[in-house]
Amino acid sequence: MDESPELQLLFHRLNNQLGIILAHAELLEAKAPDESDRTRAAQIVSSALDAMTTAREIRRQFGSSSKHSSQTKP
């Protein structure tokens, strides 16, 4: 991928932040005292995983588009 160092850093920070959210949500889910709290924590886990997938897809799309744009430049 031909990403700028700044963009790589932003994706790295985003993935770290989402990883922290995911870890805490998984702990909440494991230690939830009742089914209602487990369900709420599971929704956070699912959303964090979705956000990580979305970030990966954005990075992949951006990497593809930056390769195409650099190939079309003289």
C-alpha positions as a Markdown table, in Angstrom:
| # | Residue | x | y | z |
|---|---|---|---|---|
| 1 | Met | 0.0 | 0.0 | 0.0 |
| 2 | Asp | 1.2 | 3.5 | -0.8 |
| 3 | Glu | -0.3 | 5.2 | 2.2 |
| 4 | Ser | 1.3 | 8.2 | 3.7 |
| 5 | Pro | 3.0 | 7.7 | 7.1 |
| 6 | Glu | 0.3 | 10.0 | 8.7 |
| 7 | Leu | -2.5 | 7.9 | 7.3 |
| 8 | Gln | -0.8 | 4.7 | 8.5 |
| 9 | Leu | -0.5 | 6.2 | 12.0 |
| 10 | Leu | -4.2 | 7.2 | 12.0 |
| 11 | Phe | -5.2 | 3.7 | 11.0 |
| 12 | His | -2.9 | 2.2 | 13.6 |
| 13 | Arg | -4.4 | 4.5 | 16.3 |
| 14 | Leu | -7.9 | 3.7 | 15.3 |
| 15 | Asn | -7.3 | 0.0 | 15.4 |
| 16 | Asn | -5.7 | 0.3 | 18.9 |
| 17 | Gln | -8.6 | 2.3 | 20.1 |
| 18 | Leu | -11.1 | -0.2 | 18.7 |
| 19 | Gly | -9.1 | -3.0 | 20.2 |
| 20 | Ile | -9.4 | -1.4 | 23.7 |
| 21 | Ile | -13.1 | -1.0 | 23.3 |
| 22 | Leu | -13.4 | -4.6 | 22.1 |
| 23 | Ala | -11.4 | -5.9 | 25.1 |
| 24 | His | -13.4 | -4.0 | 27.6 |
| 25 | Ala | -16.7 | -5.0 | 26.0 |
| 26 | Glu | -15.6 | -8.7 | 26.1 |
| 27 | Leu | -14.8 | -8.3 | 29.8 |
| 28 | Leu | -18.1 | -6.7 | 30.5 |
| 29 | Glu | -19.8 | -9.5 | 28.6 |
| 30 | Ala | -18.0 | -12.2 | 30.5 |
| 31 | Lys | -18.7 | -10.6 | 33.9 |
| 32 | Ala | -22.2 | -9.4 | 33.3 |
| 33 | Pro | -24.5 | -10.3 | 36.2 |
| 34 | Asp | -27.5 | -10.9 | 34.0 |
| 35 | Glu | -28.7 | -11.7 | 30.5 |
| 36 | Ser | -29.7 | -8.1 | 29.8 |
| 37 | Asp | -26.2 | -6.8 | 30.6 |
| 38 | Arg | -24.6 | -9.6 | 28.6 |
| 39 | Thr | -26.8 | -8.7 | 25.6 |
| 40 | Arg | -25.8 | -5.1 | 25.8 |
| 41 | Ala | -22.1 | -6.0 | 26.0 |
| 42 | Ala | -22.4 | -8.4 | 23.1 |
| 43 | Gln | -23.9 | -5.6 | 21.0 |
| 44 | Ile | -20.8 | -3.5 | 21.8 |
| 45 | Val | -18.5 | -6.4 | 21.0 |
| 46 | Ser | -20.3 | -6.9 | 17.7 |
| 47 | Ser | -20.2 | -3.2 | 16.8 |
| 48 | Ala | -16.5 | -2.9 | 17.7 |
| 49 | Leu | -15.7 | -5.9 | 15.4 |
| 50 | Asp | -17.8 | -4.3 | 12.6 |
| 51 | Ala | -15.9 | -1.0 | 13.1 |
| 52 | Met | -12.6 | -2.8 | 12.8 |
| 53 | Thr | -13.8 | -4.5 | 9.6 |
| 54 | Thr | -15.0 | -1.2 | 8.2 |
| 55 | Ala | -11.6 | 0.5 | 9.0 |
| 56 | Arg | -9.8 | -2.4 | 7.3 |
| 57 | Glu | -12.1 | -2.0 | 4.2 |
| 58 | Ile | -11.5 | 1.7 | 4.1 |
| 59 | Arg | -7.8 | 1.2 | 4.3 |
| 60 | Arg | -8.0 | -1.4 | 1.5 |
| 61 | Gln | -10.1 | 0.8 | -0.7 |
| 62 | Phe | -7.9 | 3.8 | 0.0 |
| 63 | Gly | -4.8 | 1.8 | -0.8 |
| 64 | Ser | -6.4 | 0.6 | -4.1 |
| 65 | Ser | -7.4 | 4.1 | -5.1 |
| 66 | Ser | -4.0 | 5.6 | -4.2 |
| 67 | Lys | -2.3 | 2.9 | -6.4 |
| 68 | His | -4.6 | 3.7 | -9.3 |
| 69 | Ser | -4.2 | 7.4 | -8.9 |
| 70 | Ser | -0.4 | 7.1 | -8.7 |
| 71 | Gln | -0.4 | 5.0 | -11.8 |
| 72 | Thr | -2.4 | 7.5 | -13.8 |
| 73 | Lys | -0.1 | 10.4 | -12.9 |
| 74 | Pro | 2.7 | 11.2 | -15.4 |
